[in-house]
């Protein structure tokens, strides 16, 4: 765990983590949608996990491309 990594390796690791989080978010969203009618408790658990992965994605997106993502709940005003 004390290995020194260069910036390129760190970027690769962050991108892999983002790809994994994105896949997990999709998986839990689909699982929750499928369980909504048959098992409401499991659907709630899937919804919580979906939200957790969405949060991870927002953080990793901000690390990869700082300043390009609006804050949650922040609406961008249309240009007139």
matplotlib code that plots the C-alpha trace (Angstrom):
import matplotlib.pyplot as plt

x = [0.0, 3.0, 3.8, 4.4, 2.3, 2.7, -0.2, -1.0, -1.5, -3.6, -5.8, -6.1, -7.2, -9.7, -11.2, -11.5, -13.2, -15.6, -16.4, -17.0, -19.3, -21.2, -21.8, -22.9, -25.2, -26.9, -27.1, -28.7, -31.1, -32.3, -32.5, -34.6, -36.9, -37.5, -38.2, -40.5, -43.8, -42.7, -40.4, -40.6, -38.0, -35.4, -36.4, -35.6, -32.3, -31.5, -32.6, -30.2, -27.3, -28.2, -28.0, -24.6, -23.1, -24.5, -22.7, -19.5, -19.9, -20.4, -17.2, -15.2, -16.6, -15.5, -12.0, -11.7, -13.2, -13.3, -16.0, -17.9, -20.7, -23.5, -24.0, -26.9, -30.1, -28.5, -30.4, -28.5, -30.2, -31.0, -29.3, -31.7]
y = [0.0, 2.3, 2.0, 5.3, 5.9, 8.5, 10.8, 8.7, 5.6, 7.5, 8.8, 5.2, 4.0, 6.8, 6.1, 2.3, 3.2, 5.5, 2.8, 0.3, 2.7, 3.5, -0.2, -0.9, 2.1, 0.7, -2.8, -1.6, 0.7, -2.2, -4.5, -1.9, -1.4, -5.2, -5.6, -2.6, -4.6, -7.9, -7.0, -3.3, -3.8, -5.1, -2.3, 0.3, -1.3, -1.2, 2.5, 3.3, 1.5, 3.4, 6.7, 5.7, 4.9, 8.1, 10.1, 8.2, 9.0, 12.7, 12.8, 11.0, 13.2, 16.3, 14.9, 14.0, 17.2, 19.9, 22.5, 21.1, 19.5, 21.4, 20.8, 18.5, 20.5, 23.4, 24.5, 26.1, 29.3, 29.2, 31.8, 34.4]
z = [0.0, 0.1, -3.6, -5.2, -8.4, -11.0, -12.1, -15.2, -13.1, -10.6, -13.4, -14.8, -11.3, -10.9, -14.4, -13.6, -10.3, -12.1, -14.7, -11.9, -10.0, -13.2, -13.9, -10.2, -10.3, -13.5, -11.9, -8.7, -10.6, -12.8, -9.8, -7.9, -10.8, -11.1, -7.4, -6.9, -7.2, -5.7, -2.8, -1.7, 1.1, -1.4, -3.8, -1.1, -0.4, -4.2, -4.3, -1.4, -3.1, -6.4, -4.6, -3.0, -6.4, -7.9, -5.1, -5.9, -9.6, -8.8, -6.8, -9.4, -12.2, -10.2, -9.8, -13.4, -14.8, -12.1, -12.3, -15.2, -13.2, -11.5, -7.8, -6.9, -6.7, -8.5, -11.6, -14.4, -15.7, -19.4, -21.4, -22.8]

ax = plt.figure().add_subplot(projection="3d")
ax.plot(x, y, z, "-o")
ax.set_aspect("equal")
plt.show()
